[in-house]
Amino acid sequence: MTLHQIKTMLYARKIKPVNIADKAGVSHTTVRIVLNGYGTSRKIQQTIADMLNRPYEKLWSMSRHRGILSKKRQAVND
């Protein structure tokens, strides 16, 4: 899925970055970094997958993101 599709699913379920941050034990800023494609975090991505009741692999398949994300990606602290 694309980040836009993931964000749309979160919006439809009224899940905000602060909700994800609370569940993952990180700051909402770190969640936004991941949701905007500037970084990756398995912990945050897994939390989002759990909150959306989707398998991690289907939601965050990196092969589907290639060519879509042009932003510099970096791993954030897990």
Backbone as CSV, one residue per row, in Angstrom:
resi,resn,N_x,N_y,N_z,CA_x,CA_y,CA_z,C_x,C_y,C_z
1,MET,0.841,-1.183,0.000,0.000,0.000,0.000,0.888,1.248,0.000
2,THR,0.351,2.317,-0.504,1.086,3.573,-0.473,0.850,4.264,0.866
3,LEU,1.709,5.199,1.199,1.527,5.951,2.443,0.213,6.716,2.417
4,HIS,-0.170,7.214,1.260,-1.437,7.937,1.149,-2.611,7.017,1.495
5,GLN,-2.575,5.795,1.022,-3.637,4.839,1.321,-3.673,4.506,2.811
6,ILE,-2.507,4.349,3.406,-2.427,4.047,4.839,-2.980,5.216,5.647
7,LYS,-2.588,6.436,5.289,-3.090,7.615,6.002,-4.596,7.763,5.827
8,THR,-5.112,7.428,4.657,-6.553,7.489,4.414,-7.286,6.493,5.299
9,MET,-6.738,5.302,5.452,-7.342,4.294,6.322,-7.333,4.755,7.777
10,LEU,-6.232,5.362,8.200,-6.152,5.883,9.571,-7.188,6.982,9.783
11,TYR,-7.307,7.882,8.822,-8.263,8.985,8.915,-9.700,8.458,8.981
12,ALA,-9.996,7.467,8.152,-11.352,6.900,8.119,-11.722,6.256,9.455
13,ARG,-10.724,5.734,10.157,-10.964,5.099,11.454,-10.739,6.068,12.618
14,LYS,-10.502,7.338,12.278,-10.289,8.401,13.276,-9.119,8.080,14.212
15,ILE,-8.077,7.483,13.621,-6.851,7.193,14.367,-5.862,8.304,14.063
16,LYS,-5.457,9.022,15.096,-4.537,10.155,14.936,-3.120,9.745,15.326
17,PRO,-2.124,10.484,14.827,-0.735,10.168,15.186,-0.511,10.091,16.698
18,VAL,-1.209,10.911,17.462,-1.030,10.875,18.918,-1.536,9.553,19.491
19,ASN,-2.586,8.967,18.901,-3.079,7.659,19.347,-2.047,6.571,19.070
20,ILE,-1.456,6.638,17.889,-0.417,5.677,17.511,0.785,5.844,18.430
21,ALA,1.174,7.092,18.680,2.327,7.379,19.534,2.126,6.837,20.945
22,ASP,0.943,7.045,21.502,0.657,6.544,22.852,0.782,5.032,22.913
23,LYS,0.241,4.353,21.927,0.277,2.882,21.909,1.693,2.356,21.685
24,ALA,2.473,3.053,20.849,3.840,2.605,20.535,4.868,3.089,21.563
25,GLY,4.485,4.064,22.383,5.421,4.592,23.377,6.473,5.508,22.781
26,VAL,6.088,6.240,21.747,7.000,7.194,21.103,6.297,8.543,20.993
27,SER,6.995,9.544,20.479,6.381,10.863,20.315,5.541,10.897,19.036
28,HIS,4.561,11.784,19.024,3.729,11.903,17.821,4.540,12.447,16.651
29,THR,5.599,13.171,16.941,6.479,13.675,15.885,7.163,12.515,15.168
30,THR,7.593,11.529,15.918,8.237,10.352,15.332,7.248,9.594,14.451
31,VAL,6.004,9.501,14.894,4.969,8.845,14.085,4.774,9.606,12.777
32,ARG,4.751,10.932,12.841,4.572,11.739,11.631,5.745,11.562,10.661
33,ILE,6.941,11.400,11.199,8.117,11.167,10.353,7.907,9.895,9.527
34,VAL,7.404,8.859,10.163,7.154,7.594,9.470,6.004,7.747,8.470
35,LEU,4.898,8.368,8.899,3.728,8.512,8.032,3.986,9.414,6.825
36,ASN,4.941,10.318,6.947,5.254,11.212,5.830,6.400,10.695,4.966
37,GLY,6.920,9.515,5.294,7.931,8.887,4.454,9.350,9.353,4.675
38,TYR,9.599,10.090,5.753,10.966,10.564,6.015,11.790,9.572,6.822
39,GLY,11.148,8.548,7.351,11.856,7.559,8.147,11.044,6.290,8.256
40,THR,11.664,5.261,8.819,10.977,3.995,9.045,11.189,3.556,10.479
41,SER,10.255,2.837,11.008,10.359,2.267,12.345,9.477,1.037,12.393
42,ARG,10.077,-0.108,12.570,9.299,-1.353,12.633,8.270,-1.278,13.760
43,LYS,8.660,-0.706,14.886,7.766,-0.601,16.037,6.513,0.219,15.698
44,ILE,6.704,1.367,15.081,5.575,2.234,14.717,4.762,1.595,13.605
45,GLN,5.423,1.047,12.610,4.724,0.411,11.501,3.899,-0.785,11.985
46,GLN,4.439,-1.565,12.923,3.711,-2.703,13.475,2.508,-2.216,14.281
47,THR,2.674,-1.147,15.031,1.567,-0.576,15.808,0.447,-0.125,14.880
48,ILE,0.803,0.540,13.788,-0.197,0.994,12.816,-0.909,-0.214,12.202
49,ALA,-0.158,-1.234,11.825,-0.757,-2.443,11.255,-1.733,-3.076,12.245
50,ASP,-1.345,-3.147,13.503,-2.220,-3.719,14.535,-3.486,-2.887,14.703
51,MET,-3.337,-1.567,14.714,-4.497,-0.685,14.897,-5.455,-0.751,13.708
52,LEU,-4.933,-1.066,12.524,-5.761,-1.187,11.325,-6.206,-2.637,11.072
53,ASN,-5.776,-3.546,11.957,-6.092,-4.974,11.803,-5.663,-5.508,10.437
54,ARG,-4.456,-5.147,10.032,-3.883,-5.590,8.757,-2.542,-6.270,9.027
55,PRO,-2.173,-7.250,8.224,-0.848,-7.859,8.368,0.245,-6.844,8.027
56,TYR,1.294,-6.848,8.822,2.411,-5.922,8.625,2.946,-5.999,7.194
57,GLU,3.153,-7.215,6.711,3.782,-7.409,5.399,2.948,-6.801,4.267
58,LYS,1.635,-6.898,4.366,0.779,-6.344,3.309,0.709,-4.828,3.389
59,LEU,0.736,-4.306,4.607,0.616,-2.858,4.792,1.909,-2.136,4.435
60,TRP,3.034,-2.709,4.807,4.317,-2.016,4.662,5.258,-2.687,3.673
61,SER,4.753,-3.314,2.660,5.595,-3.938,1.658,6.458,-2.867,0.980
62,MET,7.746,-2.886,1.252,8.637,-1.830,0.750,8.765,-1.879,-0.773
63,SER,8.565,-3.047,-1.373,8.656,-3.111,-2.829,7.546,-2.284,-3.470
64,ARG,6.440,-2.134,-2.773,5.352,-1.324,-3.306,5.634,0.165,-3.145
65,HIS,6.522,0.512,-2.228,6.826,1.927,-1.993,7.914,2.449,-2.906
66,ARG,8.679,1.561,-3.519,9.763,2.026,-4.384,9.204,2.858,-5.518
67,GLY,9.818,4.006,-5.737,9.379,4.881,-6.802,8.269,5.829,-6.381
68,ILE,7.627,5.536,-5.270,6.565,6.409,-4.773,7.148,7.431,-3.815
69,LEU,8.070,6.979,-2.979,8.684,7.870,-2.003,9.976,8.433,-2.569
70,SER,10.035,9.726,-2.714,11.262,10.334,-3.194,12.000,11.039,-2.062
71,LYS,11.410,11.022,-0.880,12.016,11.698,0.263,13.161,10.857,0.811
72,LYS,14.115,11.516,1.411,15.230,10.807,2.014,14.707,10.007,3.194
73,ARG,14.956,8.706,3.193,14.432,7.843,4.236,15.535,7.522,5.212
74,GLN,15.154,7.456,6.462,16.080,7.066,7.497,15.336,6.281,8.548
75,ALA,16.042,5.425,9.234,15.424,4.665,10.313,15.393,5.547,11.547
76,VAL,14.271,5.534,12.228,14.160,6.266,13.486,14.322,5.279,14.613
77,ASN,14.646,5.759,15.783,14.891,4.869,16.922,13.676,4.015,17.221
78,ASP,13.906,2.721,17.349,12.827,1.784,17.705,12.882,1.491,19.177
